[in-house]
Amino acid sequence: MKRIYFDHSATTAVDADVAKLMLEYMTEKFGNPSSIHSFGREVRKAVDEARGHVADLIGANANEIFFTSGGTEADNIALKGVAFANRKKGNHIITTAIEHHAILHTCEYLEKQGFSITYLPVDENARVRIEDVRNAITDKTILISVMFANNEVGTLQPIKEIGEIAKEKGIYFHTDAVQAVGSYPINVKELNIDLLTLSGHKFHGPKGIGALYARRGVRLEAQQQGGGQERSIRPGTENVPGIIGLGKAAEIAKRDLEKKIAHISALRDKLMAGIQAKIPDIKLNGHPTLRMPGNVNFSFRFVEGESLLLNLDLKGIAASSGSACTSGSLDPSHVLLAMGLTHEVAHGSLRISLGRGNTEEEIDYCLTVLPEIIERLRSMSPLSNSSTMAENNPCSHCHKH
């Protein structure tokens, strides 16, 4: 049976060159970078080189990169670090309703600490309105945090415009760019980004390693104390193999970025056009053009997302759904609901996220099996008996409209 991986927004395979280099720093070059002997100095040099590669990928300076355990920790340091370091200036933070939970749950925590959070709505394409950002700013606003690209529907946010507003108002601007770094061109200086979050496993680096870019001069309060590594912003003995792997993945990503974007954009467009041509009663989720090169997200009326995923898996295709049913929740994606989708339509969503290794042959195979699966599931669905019924009822196991 075919095995096709269409879930690159969830994670990516570690590049062979990355894995090979990491192994070297697990077995042969194993020194602690804080040690002053030759074993330590050798590793310190490699860590510094990796920092430079990560900085180059986003147009930053090496001394503005802080290594973390991943995107979630970097988001926490960015939000809490700015909030607590700048509390005397104000206690107001602006974010959006469609952020990753690493941002939303951190904001909920900060609310309990006395901070005021504005959660901006989005339009039907999951895009934040510039005027909403501007109107939300008060004299107490210390931080704006808007994701670069949405992890579910792939919509790109107006980052440059938000960065300009933040700079004009003297407010720090953070972007969770975990989905975009390594797959989309980013220059933090040109975009007026003060803080940026990235994660290695989204662009063929290892899991458990990420980074926070913090522009020189940004006031951050450390969220843990220790031996002073990473200039005390993220103390603790460095994850050297992870850092080396992240650096190599960043180097490869920068080298191959244009080729990668061209390849996966062509596959995405072919898949989107094929689905729209072959399957009725569907809705494209996310912006039709301002979206990540590899993101395809559709809702299929009268189909339940979890059943769709299981049937695709039986055909050898790995994808994901906007339905959170598999995690024990009866509610569909907060992103899709924020875009105005009903529970019933949101529950029938499918995200296919393409990567550099995917092929046209795989797209053709998907376009053969997906319509058959949808047709079969709809034939068994009580919701498909009448569109009126589907409009007025929640999904079969959801208690909310």
N, C-alpha and C positions, 0 to 999 in steps of 0.2 A: 504493500500500500504506500501511496505517496505520503510524505511528511512535509508539510509546507508551513513555514513560520511567518505569520502575518500579525505579529504582536510586538513590534519593535518599540512601541511607545511604553510598553511595560518593562522590557529589558532587551539587551542585545548580546550576541555572542562575543566573548573576548577575542580580539584579534590575535592571530597566531604569533605575530611579532611581539605583541604586548605580553602574552603569556610566557613566551621564551625569555624575554628580558626580566620579567617578574621572578621567574624561577632562579635566575642568576643571583638576584638580590635576596632570595630565601636561603640559598645553599652556599654560595661562594662568597658573596659580598654582604655579609650579615652584620656588620658592625653597627653600633648605635651612633647615629649622627651627632650626638652630643659629646661623644668621646673624642679626646684630643689626639689619640694615637692614629697610626696610618689607616687602620681598619675603619675608624670613625670618620676620618677626613675624606676617605674615598667615597663613603656613603653620603656625607654632607654635600660634597660636590655634585653627586648625582641628583640629590633632592633639590638643590638649587637650580640645576639644569631643567628638571621637571617643572619647577615653578615657572621658569622662563617660558617653557612650551605652552603651559596653561594660559599664562598672561598673553602670549602672542596670539592665541586663538581668539581672544575677545578684545584685543587692542588695548590691553592694560600694561602697567609696569609690574615687574616681578615682585616688588616689595608691597604690592597691593593685593597679593593672593595669599589666602590663609587656607590650609588644608583642613578638611573636616571628615567625619565618617560618612558623609553623603549629603544629599539635598535637604533632608529634613533637619539635620543639625545646623546646616548653614542657614536655613530659613529662620530657625530659632535664634541663632546668634544675631542675625541681621535685625529681626524685629525687637527682640528683648534687649539686645545690645544698644540699639539706638534709643529705644523707649526709656530705659533706665538711666542712660548717660545724659539724656536731654530733657529729663522730667521737669527741670526748673523752667525750661522754655515753654513747655506746653504738654498736654496729655492726650492730644487728638491724633488718631491715625486713620488714614483712608485706604481702603482696599476694595475688592470686588466680591460679589456673591458667588463667583465661579472659580475661586482660587483652589489650589490643592489643599487637602486637609492639613498639611504641614503649616500652611499659613493660617487657615481658618481656625484651627484648634489653638494655635499660638495666640491669635487675636482674642479668642474666648478666654484664655488664661490671663491675658493682659487686662481684659475688662474686669476680671475679678481683682486685679491689682490697682484698680482705680482709673484705668485709661478708658477713653471714649473712642469707640471704633465706628466708622461709617462704612457700611457695606454697599457699594454702588451696584445698581442694577445693570443689566446688559440688554442689548437689543435682540431681535429674533435670530441674529447670526452670532450671538455670544460676544459682541464687541461693545466695549465701554464707550460711552459718548464723552467727548472732550469737554463739552459744556457741563456735564455732571461732575467731572473731576474739578473743574474750576469753581463751580458753585458750592462744592462740599468743603472747600478750604476755609478755615477760620484762623483767627490770630493765635489759636492754640495748636494748630496743626504742625507736627514735627516730622511726619513720615507719610509718604505715599508708597504703597506696595501693590503693583499690578503685574500679573504674570506676563511673560513675553508671548507665549503661545499656550493655548489651552490643551491640556493633556488628553481630553476626551474628544473634542470636536475639531481641534487643530487650528482654531481661529487665531490669527495674529492680532495683537493689540496695537493701538496707535502709540507705541513706546516713545518715538521721537518727540511727538507733540506733548505727551505727558511730561517727558524729561525737560522740555523747554518751559512748561508752566512751573514745574517744581523749582527749576533754577531761578526763574524770574521772581518767585515768591520766597526763595531762600529756604526751601523745604527739602529734606533728604528724599531721594527717589530710589526705591529698591524694586528689582524685578526678579521673580522666580523664573529663571530661564532654563530649567532642567530639561524641558522638552525641546528646546531650540538649539542650545550650544552643541556644536559638532554636526548639526544638520541644517543650519541656517546662518548666514553671515551676520556677525554682531561686532560692533565697535563701540565700547562703552563710552569713549570720549565723544565721539560724534553724536551719540544718542543721549548725552547728558545723564548717564546712569551713575548713581553714587554707590550702589551696592547691587551685586548680582550673585545669584545662586546657581551652581551647576553640579552635575552628578556623573561620575565616570561610566556607570553601567548603561547609560543611555546612548553612548557613542563608542561602543566596542572596547571600553575599559572595564576594569573589574568592579564588582559590587563592593560596598562598604568604604568607598572613598569618594569625596566630593571636594568642593572648594567654595569659599566665599571671596568674591572680589569686594573690597572696600576701598573706595577712592581715598587717596592720601588726604588726611585732614578730617575725615569723618570720625565723629566721636562715638566710640563703642565701649560698652561696659562688658567685660568678660563674664561669661555665664558659669564658668567653673574655674577653680584655682588649682595650681599645681606647680610644676617645675619651670614654667616660663617658656615652653616651646611655642612656636608660632607667635612669637612676640607677646606671649601671655593671653592672646585672644582665644586660643584653643590649646591650652597646655596638655601635656601627656606625651609619652614616647611616640614618635611618629610611626605611622603605618608605612614603613619604607617600601615594601613590595607594591602596596596599593598606590602610593605616590608616584613611584617609578612607572607603574602601569598607566596611571592617569596622564602623566606627562607624555608617554609614548603615544597613547590614544589621541591626545590633543595634537601632537605633531602630525600624525597620520590624517586626522580629521581636517586640519588646515590645508595640508597638501592636496587632499582629494575632494575638497568641499564642492567645487564647481561641477566636477564630474558626477559626484554623488547626487547633487540636487537635480541635475539634468536627467539622470537615469531614473530616479524614483518619482520625479514629477511626471515623466512620460507614462510610467506604469500607473500612477494614481489617476491621471486623466483618462487612460484607457479603461481602467476598472470602473470609474465613476460613470463614464459614458455608457459602458456595457450594462451596468446595473439599471441605469435609467431607461435604457432601450428595451431590456428584457423583462423587467419586473414592474407591474402596476402597483398603485396604492402605496407609494413610498414617499419619504421626505428626506432630503439632504440636510444634515445637521452641520452647522458651522458656516462660515462665510464661503461663498462659491469660488472666490479667487484669492482672497487674503487669508490663506491657510497654509499650514505646514506642508512641505513637498510630499510627504509620505502618508498623510492622514486622509482616510475615507471613513465617513460616518453617516449611516442611513438609519432611519426608523422604518420598519416594515409593518404596515397596518395589519391587525388581526394575528400577529405573531408574538410569542413571548420570547424575550431575549435569551434566557437560559436554555430553552429547548433548541433554539437556533444554534447556540454555541456547541451544545452537545452533539447535534447532528453534523455540524461542520467538522467537529473533532473526529467523528466516526469516519468521515471522508478524508481525514488526514490534514485538515486545515486548522491551525491554531489562530484564534482571534479573540476579541473581548467584547463585552457588552456594556452599555450604559446602565444596565440593571444591576443593582447591588444585591440581588437575591442570593448569590452564592456566598456572600459574607454574612448572611443571616438577617439582612434587613429587608423589609417589605417595601421600602421606598425606592423608587428609581433614582437615577443620578440627579444630584443637586444642580448640576450644570444644565442638564436638559430641562429641568423644571424652571430654572431661572430664565431660560430662553423662551418660556411660555408654552412648552409642550404639555399636553395632558398626561396623566399617569399612564393611561392605556397606550398612547403613542410612544412615550418615553421607554416603557418596558419592552418595546419591540426594537430596540436599537442595537446596532452592530458597529463596532469600530474595527476597521482593518488598518493596521499601521505598517507600512512597507519599509524595507531596508535595502542596503546596497547589494545584498546577495539575492534578492528576489528577481524573477525572470518573467518575460512575456508569456512563456509556457505556463507558468504558475497562475498568471492572471487569466489566461484562457481556460485553464482547468476550473478555477473558481467561478468563472462566468458560465461554466457548464453545470456545475453541481449546485450552486447557490439558488438559481431559479427553481430547480427541481425540489430542493428542500423547502423553500418558501411555499411553493404550491402544495406540497404534501402537508405541511404544518397548518396552512390555512384551511385545507379540506377537513382537518380534524378539529378546528377551532370553533367553539360556539360563538365567538365574537364575530366571525366572518359571515354569519347568517344575514345580518343586516347592518349597514353602515350606521344607521340611526342608533341601533342598540350599542354599537361600539363607541359611538360618540358620547352616549349618556351613561355608560357603565365603566367602573374601574376594571383593572385587569383581574383575572380569575382568582388570584390569591392576595389581592391588595385591598386593605380596608379603607383607603382614602381615595377621594376624587382628586 
